[in-house]
Amino acid sequence: MVSKDFFYNGRKIRRKILHYLFEPKADLLFLPFIIILVSGYTYYISAIQIPIHDGAVYLLNAHDWLANEPLHSPFRPQLISWIIAAIWSITGENWVIVKGLQALFTVVSGILLYVLLRKYKGNIFAFGVTTLTMLNGIVFYYSTHILTEGLSLFFLVLTLYFLKPQKENYWFFAGIAMGLTFGSRYPILLQALTIFVVESAINRNLKLSMIAILGMVSVIITIILAVYLKTGTFQLALAQDTNFSIFLSPYYLINSLHIWGFAFLFVPIAFLYKRTYTDSINYTFIAWFIVSMIFWSANESNWQNRFVIQYTPAVYFLAILGIEHIKRRSCIVFASNGNAQ
Amino acid sequence: MKNRNWLLIISIITICSGLIYPYGPSMYFLGVFFYRHSATYDQSFIQTVKNISNFVPNNETLVVSTASVAPTIEYFSGHQVQVPWTVDFRQSLEDYMSQHNFTYLVVPIILGSSSSVEKLKPIFSVEGLNKLKQDFQKIEEFKTNSSTIYLYKRK
């Protein structure tokens, strides 16, 4: 008769072998994935012959900054126009040169996301979240144009990247990243602040938090001053986009499969398991997802699929978390005993 | 344990099948193939817009019938652009342009549509463009791969 120990040791050995064989391969797969992703962006961006509406606006603003002319659209976030103007100050004004600018930021945000999650969740988890995010059609499509979605996603991920280590200079850079998130796309500051608040609550280090706030405030003041001195005013958004209601729109839930695909089905599953709430690493992504979903759903009239790009990593994090719980036979929240179900 | 492995496999299959789900986000990848005829992928559009400047004096503002390409026309033509948002049955296009001292009108017909603004569509429809002849002189007609761009001058 075979003993229980035999089966238990066999399972333990099997798990170790799988870990040894499979985990490092996620690292080996990531580089080719990035190469294929960059190739895909190159193909799609090279096919584009004219900038879309908002892209042309950012180009006009960049031209106005460079030529010291009145801004075409002062209410638009100016960071991407500043970056374009800085590039043009070296290369000369040519919109073709900056066609791939936003894609560059999106790809680098994917690399940052992988490096960050790999450290805290393992290679496979990080690979799953990163590939789902980068291969999301909406993230990809809007990153091929001269827009601000990919730029703000980059600074948001950078914020989280700098907030994880408990080092003063890192938290200062995190504050700067939060400020630049604001400069790239004003409403996304809320998501950056959400991440900051949760990480501050986890770390409970007032000094670090104050350092981050200092970095953030200094950048935000600089951005507001620059726009104010140029235009005589500073506007966060158009009036029609600032109508919010406590009655949340179901738009993003109804269109969740269209926006995030079938992976979204696993997001509610993540919330069913106890392990989701015991691991502090998850808190940031839970808050990121919930706050972002509520914020964009609270807008009375302006709902667009591209507004979800910045919190798509949080969505796929929770989706992969749900699958991980299923795999690990974790305890569900409402289990009557502590044994695995 | 076998049940858990099956659940994991089903999870992975579910996510991968989302890649071919016709109403999923993966459909955004197909835009470059299905919308090749749109202005976004039109190689001749920018040069055509630049050519408009040859017929319009410097410092003249262009009134453009559609908001979708108005910033693009403004950037590549080098002229300021206005979209006649306030024009409706109460105020004619000619009155609007006369009031603001605008002389030149640009009407891009992109994939059969002359305006992205709903209330301007009747004004720039085929019938509307025929009526424009009373107050506007057609200076030039430009053809691109995805559009026809009419340039008018107020009489």
Interface residues (C-beta under 8 A of the other chain):
Chain A: Y43 Y44 A47 I48 Q49 I50 P51 I52 H53 D54 A56 V57 L59 L60 H63 H72 W95 L132 L135 N136 G137 I138 F140 Y141 L257 H258 I259 W260 G261 F262 A263 L265 F266 A319 I323 I326 K327 R329
Chain B: M1 R4 L7 L8 S11 I12 T14 I15 S17 G18 L19 Y21 Y23 G24 P25 S26 M27 Y28 F29 G31 V32 R36 A39 T40 Y41 D42 Q43 F45 I46 A67 S68 V69 A70 P71 T72 E74 Y75
